Amino acid sequence: MSDEVPTRTAHPTADAPAAPDLPRAGDVPEEAWSGVHRGPLRPGEWVRLTDQKGRRHNICLEPGKRFFSNRGHFDHDELIGREEGFTVTSSAGGEYLVFRPLLSEFVVSMPRGAAVVYPKDAAQIVAMADIFPGAHVVEAGVGSGALTCSLLRAVGPWGRVSSYERREEFAEVARRNVGQFFGAPAGSSHPAWSLTLGDLAEALPASGERVDRIILDMLAPWECLDAAADALLPGGIVCAYVATTTQLSRFVETVRVHGGFTEPTAWESLVRDWHVEGLAVRPGHKMIGHTAFLVTARRMAPGQRAPMKKRRPAPGAYGPDYTGPRPAGIPVEPTD
Ligand SMILES: C[S@@+](CC[C@H](N)C(=O)[O-])C[C@H]1O[C@@H](n2cnc3c(N)ncnc32)[C@H](O)[C@@H]1O
């Protein structure tokens, strides 16, 4: 017997066209820790009901239980055993679309302690902070565990996400949410996840962790930059998620002053839905205009410094009114 392991993405050859890459039957392997199930809906699973006005309800399927709304009721048993992606009609004629929730839907409807990282930003973080399968990632704070779910999905069961949180009540919310999303048996959790209670600035150095990526979602990420720099491997990435321009400025300037990172990149992402109906094709009237800003920078090797920026700062950028961290070589401009 050949030792070669067949892969689903084997390259086709000229004389042997590839077989169509059909989905494998059965459920997603449990050991993938995807948080996703295929196949018929089972008791104990969460499903998302969407009514004709777009209102959503999340319910946990229980044999013998009944769902009630202002459009009548239906029994959970009518859903259990069916493949998701169907419509159920209530006793008063209300129609509900039935699907298992996606990760992006779960995180915006799960119980919250602290504000969550929205899916559009979690996607940016996974892409731009280059979270890869097998990566060792540190995040703080864990808050409600929304970003944790995306990070765990991206690193997979062979990676590691070490979350730090200084408030026990938020840590508890995150434990419940992450456990629910990944379907961890009671008393256990995703195998790649650890959650440490404490302030990252103290707990990370104490842990001795050396990691590939560090994501900071907290009020004062600059206070954790030294700890992050010491824990990051050369080439690693620090990524901060901050809500206000003052936080953005302080974090970027602190990274510059530290000297052990490349020039930080700062951006935000704006996502706008479009209305597409016949000739009426236009941007939606509403959008989430602002969530937060993102900053990334790469860790230099020990003792190495990135080349100084050649361009001079914009006039007045570090003038007398500027009171934040001052990068080396930038003098205080005299007042007029
Ligand atoms: C906005 S929430 C994080 C939300 C989380 N990323 C999510 O997606 O659900 C910020 C959290 O950081 C925690 N925090 C703030 N400073 C911290 C620090 N220095 N070390 C650990 N946790 C910290 C707060 O207690 C709070 O729970």
The ligand as a Gaussian input file, in Angstrom:
#p B3LYP/6-31G(d) Opt

LIG

0 1
 C      -13.498000      46.097000      24.586000
 S      -13.215000      44.771000      25.634000
 C      -12.556000      43.494000      24.621000
 C      -13.573000      42.870000      23.716000
 C      -13.136000      41.594000      23.060000
 N      -11.978000      41.806000      22.215000
 C      -14.269000      40.958000      22.280000
 O      -14.197000      40.921000      21.041000
 O      -15.231000      40.491000      22.882000
 C      -11.792000      45.310000      26.534000
 C      -11.457000      44.372000      27.669000
 O      -10.091000      44.568000      28.011000
 C       -9.958000      44.349000      29.408000
 N       -8.667000      44.981000      29.764000
 C       -8.367000      46.302000      29.744000
 N       -7.065000      46.505000      30.040000
 C       -6.522000      45.277000      30.237000
 C       -5.220000      44.815000      30.568000
 N       -4.212000      45.683000      30.742000
 N       -5.011000      43.489000      30.702000
 C       -6.045000      42.613000      30.531000
 N       -7.302000      42.989000      30.209000
 C       -7.537000      44.297000      30.058000
 C      -11.223000      44.967000      29.973000
 O      -11.513000      44.484000      31.262000
 C      -12.250000      44.561000      28.924000
 O      -12.865000      43.357000      29.259000

